[in-house]
Amino acid sequence: MEEVLLEKYHSHTEKCASCRGALGNLQRLRLGLAVGTGLVWVLLPLLVLLHPGVSIVTVIILTVAVFMSGVVWLLLGKLERQFYQGREIPPRNWPEKVDKEAKPR
């Protein structure tokens, strides 16, 4: 039962043009990031082998870029899951914030 309540894709995302477009853009961005990161990861050792005079700074920067791209890819995956699965407690059911300056009536 809880799985049905948390399901968000069929109940909202596929019907909402904004969410559907955002999800498509997110998936394309994630794919492009994976392909680009994979290319850098594969070509980096070739760069070092074919050009032994390449700066160590260049290698370090590209290595850090690969790791950071991996982290961004994972975070985008977490964001993508939010288009498919809703929150356990929807925002409309969150307790209201108490205004400290509000006077009791």
C-alpha positions as MATLAB code, in Angstrom:
seq = 'MEEVLLEKYHSHTEKCASCRGALGNLQRLRLGLAVGTGLVWVLLPLLVLLHPGVSIVTVIILTVAVFMSGVVWLLLGKLERQFYQGREIPPRNWPEKVDKEAKPR';
ca = [
       0.000    0.000    0.000;
       2.793    2.437    0.900;
       4.443    1.834   -2.475;
       1.255    2.971   -4.213;
       1.090    6.118   -2.082;
       4.726    6.996   -2.758;
       4.437    6.400   -6.521;
       4.744    9.776   -8.205;
       5.544    9.144  -11.866;
       2.146    7.928  -13.113;
       0.156   10.152  -10.773;
       1.938   13.401  -11.650;
       5.188   13.422  -13.639;
       3.907   11.810  -16.840;
       0.912   14.187  -16.921;
       2.765   17.420  -16.065;
       4.536   18.977  -19.057;
       7.023   20.866  -16.877;
       8.007   17.817  -14.840;
       8.119   15.581  -17.915;
      10.415   18.057  -19.676;
      12.600   18.499  -16.609;
      12.919   14.730  -16.215;
      13.911   14.350  -19.872;
      16.514   17.113  -19.563;
      17.849   15.569  -16.372;
      18.180   12.155  -18.015;
      19.983   13.658  -21.035;
      22.315   15.614  -18.758;
      23.072   12.509  -16.730;
      23.779   10.473  -19.875;
      26.029   13.201  -21.305;
      27.893   13.451  -18.026;
      28.419    9.678  -17.945;
      29.681    9.591  -21.549;
      31.975   12.597  -21.054;
      33.363   11.239  -17.805;
      33.897    7.828  -19.373;
      35.810    9.370  -22.275;
      38.078   11.354  -19.964;
      38.601    8.285  -17.776;
      39.606    6.168  -20.792;
      41.694    8.833  -22.539;
      43.613   10.021  -19.467;
      45.957    6.989  -19.319;
      46.476    7.251  -23.092;
      47.405   10.911  -22.704;
      50.010   10.030  -20.089;
      51.418    7.149  -22.183;
      51.536    8.982  -25.514;
      52.747   12.316  -24.132;
      55.131   11.590  -21.260;
      55.882   15.305  -20.910;
      52.298   16.120  -19.877;
      52.133   18.185  -16.715;
      51.254   16.408  -13.475;
      48.917   19.317  -12.730;
      46.915   18.479  -15.856;
      46.627   14.842  -14.801;
      45.552   15.809  -11.274;
      42.944   18.272  -12.553;
      41.483   15.709  -14.957;
      41.455   13.022  -12.256;
      39.642   15.318   -9.824;
      37.202   16.238  -12.611;
      36.423   12.537  -13.155;
      35.716   11.993   -9.459;
      33.619   15.158   -9.193;
      31.641   14.155  -12.276;
      30.920   10.824  -10.624;
      29.608   12.581   -7.521;
      27.435   14.900   -9.630;
      26.129   11.878  -11.568;
      25.097   10.211   -8.294;
      23.410   13.389   -7.025;
      21.518   13.758  -10.302;
      20.366   10.151   -9.878;
      19.001   11.026   -6.453;
      17.168   14.001   -7.969;
      15.812   11.810  -10.780;
      14.358    9.355   -8.241;
      12.290   12.211   -6.808;
      10.368   12.349  -10.095;
       9.345    8.713   -9.594;
       8.867    8.429   -5.861;
       7.172   10.953   -3.611;
       7.897   11.790   -0.018;
       6.532    9.595    2.727;
       4.868   12.648    4.285;
       3.746   15.123    1.601;
       4.568   18.807    2.225;
       0.883   19.644    2.645;
       0.834   17.401    5.739;
       3.911   18.895    7.395;
       3.253   20.677   10.674;
       2.961   24.420   10.248;
       5.805   26.580   11.475;
       5.021   28.441   14.665;
       5.459   32.179   14.333;
       7.246   33.348   17.490;
       5.858   36.871   17.268;
       2.283   35.827   16.608;
      -0.060   36.655   19.438;
      -2.386   33.919   20.662;
      -6.019   34.612   19.911;
];
